[in-house]
Amino acid sequence: MTTSASNDDSREDDAPAAHGPGTRNRWIVLLVDDEPEVHEITRLVLANTSFSGIPVELHSAYSASEAKAFLESHRDTALMLLDVVMETDDAGLRLINYVREQIRNADLQIVLRTGQPGMAPEREVIPEYDINGYFLKTELVAQKLRSIVISSLRAYKYITTLRPRHGRAASPELAGFVNYQRLALEEEFATAIETNALHLLAQPQVHLGSGAIAAIELIPCWRRGDAILGPAQLAEGIRDLELRQKFDEWLVRQGCAWAQAWQSLGVPPFQISLPILTENIWECQVLANIEEHLSRIAMPHGTLDLEVPEAVLLAERSSAQDMVASMRSIGVSVTLVDFGLGLVSLPRLQRLLPDRVKIHKSFVRHVTQDRERSVIARSIIALAHTLGVTAIADGLVTEQDLQFFKWEGCDIGQGDLLASPMAVADVSAALLSDATPAAWRANLH
């Protein structure tokens, strides 16, 4: 079913120009929910809604399986309003992974709407799943729902115009629009850093053999309007090199400060893992800033760990090897994240020898249900151990997956099954309690 409109809910974007490489005549919004009345109410609320002079077209799917079929045949869907509990308790969450990891649709805006927050708490879902918004159904009054749709379509328009297809260059008008949107985003982000408006979640990485904490990853989150941007969204949207460095400096300061605070509690030592944004860290001041911070405080060698995308360190740059050596010399370890997605050159990996590799979630989640996935995960663990590198399984959510990685000898695990993310300010109390990491609960302030 569809709903089209003639009125424009977004007066600031009233030029119905082409969005992306071709002329758009509709914004496709997919509502995925197993309650028929939700579809009826949403259809009434969004009737006569348009954005940038182009009507919104609402489609309905009553299960995750219906949504998969729709998305396969409608790759230009701009927004999915998604329930969690449908044919299974986690059908909506599985659908998110299907969109991001199987059909590789990074453009689609996904807003989670749930009537059962206990099945998918916001504090756990936001860091773990690549979504663009989270709301309770009781929160979505008519105006709020329209605002979410318009803001999501604006984000989709911005993202798709960044990547003109078929080799065609963007028009000057389009390039100007993209630059304006990016500058606005980056200015807001710079202000968020300066005013300390970023949030930090903390999620333990656990030794699979002993259950002890191996590290705590600090996960930055930025609430921008109705959206919450995590590390993946920040890496996608923030392109200015100086701003990325500024963020990394803020994150390193936070990491050092929290490391000192937790060290003073007298608990067994663990690493602090930081997902940095700067890609060409061998060509900038990031390492110098880290060294400066470490020189001011008494921190055990190897406490700080930098998470760097696999593609960065495996690029054809001789300076990458020097960078890893420099980091080790100042007591900082290196973790390659998203490991397994790219084409790995074994000789290059041997030269770099990172301290840890984090297996990408697409090879971890439901690994026991997919033979190819299990073969890849097993191969990565074997490769890491052959090189003397620690292997981390990222995204553990089921007991079956946990047992697989334990059996295969994986060193460390991370995911909601082992320990949920929590507000960084609550970690001290959790460390001093008798609770195991699995009993930690998130509380994003």
N, C-alpha and C positions, 0 to 999 in steps of 0.2 A: 504494500500500500504506500501511497506517496502523498505528500503535502507540498504544494507549490505556493508561491506568494507573489504579490505584486508590490507590496509596501516594503521599504528598506529600513531595517532596524539599525543600520550602521551608517549614519549620515556622513561620517567623516571620510568614508571610502565610497563616494557616490559616483565614481567613474567606472562603468561596467566594462572595463578594458579586459584584454586577455590576461589570464593569470597563469603564468608558466608559459610553455611554448606554444600552446594552441588557444583557441577561443573557447571559453567555458560558458555553457548555457544553463548550468545547474550546480548546486553544491549537494553532493550525496551524503546524507546522514543515515547511519544504520543504528536502529535501536534493537538491542539484543536482550530480551527479557521473557520469562515464561509466564508472566501474568498479563492476560489480555487487557485488563483495565489500565495497566500502565501504558500500553500502546495507545489506547483510546484517549487518555488524558494528555499524553505527550503530543498526539496528533492535533488535539484541540489547541494546546498552548502554542505550538509552532506554526499553526495555520497562518498564512500570509506573512511569513518571515522570509526576509532576504538579506543578503550581505553584499555590499558593493554593487548593488543593482541587479544581482543575480539571485534567483529564487532558491530556497532550500527545499530539497526533495527528500522526504522522510521514507525510509524503507524499514520493514519489520522482519525480525527473525526471532523465533520462539525457543531456540536452543542454540548451543554452541555449534553443533553440527550444521544447522541451517546457515549460521553466520559464516562458517568456513566456506561453504559452497557459494554464498553470495560474494564474499571477498575475493574468491578465486576468479569470478567472472566480472567483478567491478573493481578493478585495481585503482580506479580514481576516486574511491570512497574517501571523503575528507575527514569524517568524524564517526566514531563508534561510541554510543552510549551503552555501557555494558553492565549487566547484573553479574553477580558472583555465583549464587546458588541457583542452578537450573537442573539439568538432567543428573548432575552430580554436585556434591558440595563445593567442588573447586572448578566447575566447568568454565567459569569466567576467567579464572587465573590461568588455566591451561590454554584458553583461547588467546590470551595475551602472549604467551610464549610461542604459540603457533604463528601469530602475526609477525612477531619480531624475529624469531629464530628460524622458522621453517620457510615461510614465504618471503622473508626479508623485507617486510614493508615497514620502513622507519618513518615514513611521512604521515601515515594515518594517526590522527589524534585520538587517543583512547581515554575516555572519562569513565571511571568506575562509579556506578550508582548501586548502592546496596541497601537492602532493608534489614540485613542481618549482620551488623558490624562485627559481632563476635566471631563470625566465620572468616572474616578477612579484616582484621583491625588496621586502621590507617597507618599506625606507627610501624607495622610490619610490612605492609604492602608497598608503601612508597619507596623505601630503599631497595626492595627486592625485585619489583616489577617495573618495566619501562612503560609507565602510564603518564598521562598529562594532567590528571585531576582525579580527585576522590571526594565523593559526597554521599551523605545519607539521603535516602529517598524523601525522608521527612523534611530535609533542608531545602528541597528543590521546589520552592514556590514558583509561580509562573514567570515572574520577572527574572528570578535567579536562573532558571533554566534557559531562558532566552539569552541572558548575558553569557552563560557558559558556552552556548552554541556559537554565538558571534565571536567571542574571544578565541575559541578553538578554531574556527574557520579563518580568523585573522592569522593565527599561528601557522595553520596549514598553508595558507597563501604565501606567507613569508618563506617557509621551508621549501616549497615546490619551486618558487621563483629563484632559489639559489642554484638550482640544477637544471638549466635548460637542456632539453633532450635533442637527440638526432643531430648533434653537432652544430645547432644553430645558436649564434651569439645572442645574448640578451639585448633588447633595444635600450637606447639611452634612458627612456622613461622608466623601464623596468629596472635597470641598473640603479637609477636614482632612488627608486622605491626601496630596493633591497638595502642599499647603503643607509638610507634613513632608518629603516627598521633595525638594522644591525647596530647603528650608532646609538639609537634609543635604548636598545637592550644593554649594550655595553656601558652606557652612562649610568643606567640604573644599577647595574652590577657593581660598578666602581663605587657608587654611593653606598651600596649594601656592605661592601668591604670596609669602607671608611667608618660607617656607623655601627659596625659589628652586628649587622642584621642577618647574617648567615647563621644557620643552625648546624650543629654537629651531632650526628648519631654515632654511637660506638657499637661495633659488632665484634665479638670475640672470634678468633680463629683457634680451633681446638686440636690438640694432639689426639689423633684417632686411637693411638695405643693406650694412653694413660687417662685421657679426658681432661688433662690440665690445659690451661690457657697458654697458647704459643705466642699469640699476638692479639692486639686489639686494633681493628681498622677504624679510622675516623672517617665517617662518610658525610661530606658536606651537602647541605640541602638549602635551597633558596626559594622562599615562597614569594612568587611574583604574581600578584593579582589572585586569580583563581587557580593558578598552576603552581606546582611544586617541581623545581628543577633539581635533579640529582647530578652525580658526576657525569653520566653519559650525556645528559641534555646540556650541561655546561660546556663540555668538550665540543659539542656540536655547534652551540650558539656563540661562544666567545672565541673570536679569532684574533683579536688584537694581542700581539706578543707581549707588550709591556703590561697589559692588564692581566694576562695569564701569569706572568712573573709576579705581579703584585698579589694575586690570589695565592700563588704557591708560597710566597713569603709569609702571608697571613696564616696559611695552613701549617707551615713549619713552626711558626711561633706558637700556635695553638698546640701542636703536637709536643713540642718541647715542654711547654708549661704543664700540660696534663701528665706527661711522662714523669716530671719532677714530683707532681702532686701524688701520683699513684706510687711512685718509688718510696716516698716518705711514709707510706702505710706499713712498710715492712713485709709486704706480700712477696711471693716468689717472682722473680723477674720475668718479664715478657717484652716483646717488641711492640712498637707503635708503628702501624703501617699507614702511609699517607698516599692517596691517589692524586698525583700532581697533574696539572694541565699542560705545563710547558713541554713541548715536544723536542725542540732542539736544545736540550739542557746543556749540551757540550759547548754551545756557542753563546751562552748568556751568563748572568750573574747568580743563577739559582744555587749552584754548588758553593760559590763564594759566600753567599748569604747563609747557607746551611753551616758551613765551617765556622762562620762568625758566631752564629747562635750557639753552636756546640762548644766553642771556646769559652763562653761565658758561664756555662753551667757544668755541674758535675753529673755526667750521665754515663753509665756503663757502655763500653764499646759494643756496637751492634744493636743498640736499643732502637735506633731510628731506621725505618725501612721505607724506601720510595717505590711505589707501584708505577711502573712505566709500561705503556702499551707495547705489545709484542712487535708491532710494525716499526716502532721507533728504533729499538735497539738492534733489530735484525736488518735494518736498512744498510745499503752499501756505503758505510761511512767508517773509515778507520778510526775516527775520533770517538766513536761509540765505545770501542774497546778501552781507550784511554780514560773515558768518562767513568766506566765501571771500576777501573783500577783506582781512579781518584776518589771515588765514593768509598771504596773499601779502606783506603788509606786514612780517611777521617772517621771511620767507624760507622759507615752507613751501608746497609745492605740494599740489594736490588731485587725486585720481584717483577718478572714479566707477566703481565695480565693478559686475558683473552687468549691464552695460549692454545694453539690448535686450529685457529681460524685461518691463519696465513700459511704460505709455503715456507717451511722451515728449512734453512740450509744447515745441515749438521756441522760442517766445518766452521761456519760462522758462529753457531751456537757454542761450539767447543772453544772458540777463541774468546767469546764474551764471558761464558760461564757465569750467568746470573746466580744469585744465591737461592732464589725460589722461582718456581713457575706456577701460575694459577690457571688451572684447567678451566676453559670457558664453560659457562653454565649450560650451553647447548649440548655438551658432552657429559654432563653430570646429571641433570634432571632426568628421571625415569630411564636411567642407563640400562636397567635390567629388562626393559621392555623393547629395546632396539638393539639388534645384533651389531649393526655398523657402529652405533654410538659406543657400545661396550668395547669393541675392538680398538677404536680410536683412543678411548680413555685408558685402556690397558697399555697401549703402545706408548702413550705420553708418560705414564708412570714408569715404565721400563726404561725409556730414554732418559728421564730425569735421574733415575737411580744409577744408570750407567755412567752418567756424567758427574755424579755426586751432588746433584741439585735436589732441594726439597720440593716435593709435589704437593699442591694444595687443590682439593676438590671444592669448587665454589658453587654454592647453590643447592646444597643437600636439603631435600624436603621430605623424603620418605625413608622409612627404616630399611627397605630393600636396597635402596641406593647406598645407604650408609654401610650396610653389610658388604656390598660389592667392593667398595673402596677400601674397607678394612681388610677384606680377603686379598685384595690385590696389593696390599702393602703401602697404600697412599699414606703420606706422613701426616697431613693436616687437613681438617675439614672446616667448611664455613657454610652457614645457612640456618634457616629458621629452626630446623630439626635439632640442631646442636645448641644454638643460642640466638635469640631474637635481638635485633638492634634496640638500643635504648638511648635515651638522652645522655650526652656525655657527662653532664653534671651528676647523674645518678650512679655512675660507675663505682665511685669510692665506696658507697654504702653496699653495693653488690659484692665488691671484692672483700669487704670485711665481714660479710654474712657467711653463713654456712651453706648457702645455696650453690648448687652447681650451675655452670653457665646456662644449661638448658632451662633453668628456672628463672632466668632473667627476663624481665618484661620491659618493653619499650615504653617511653613516656616523653614524647617530643613536646617541649615547652614552646 
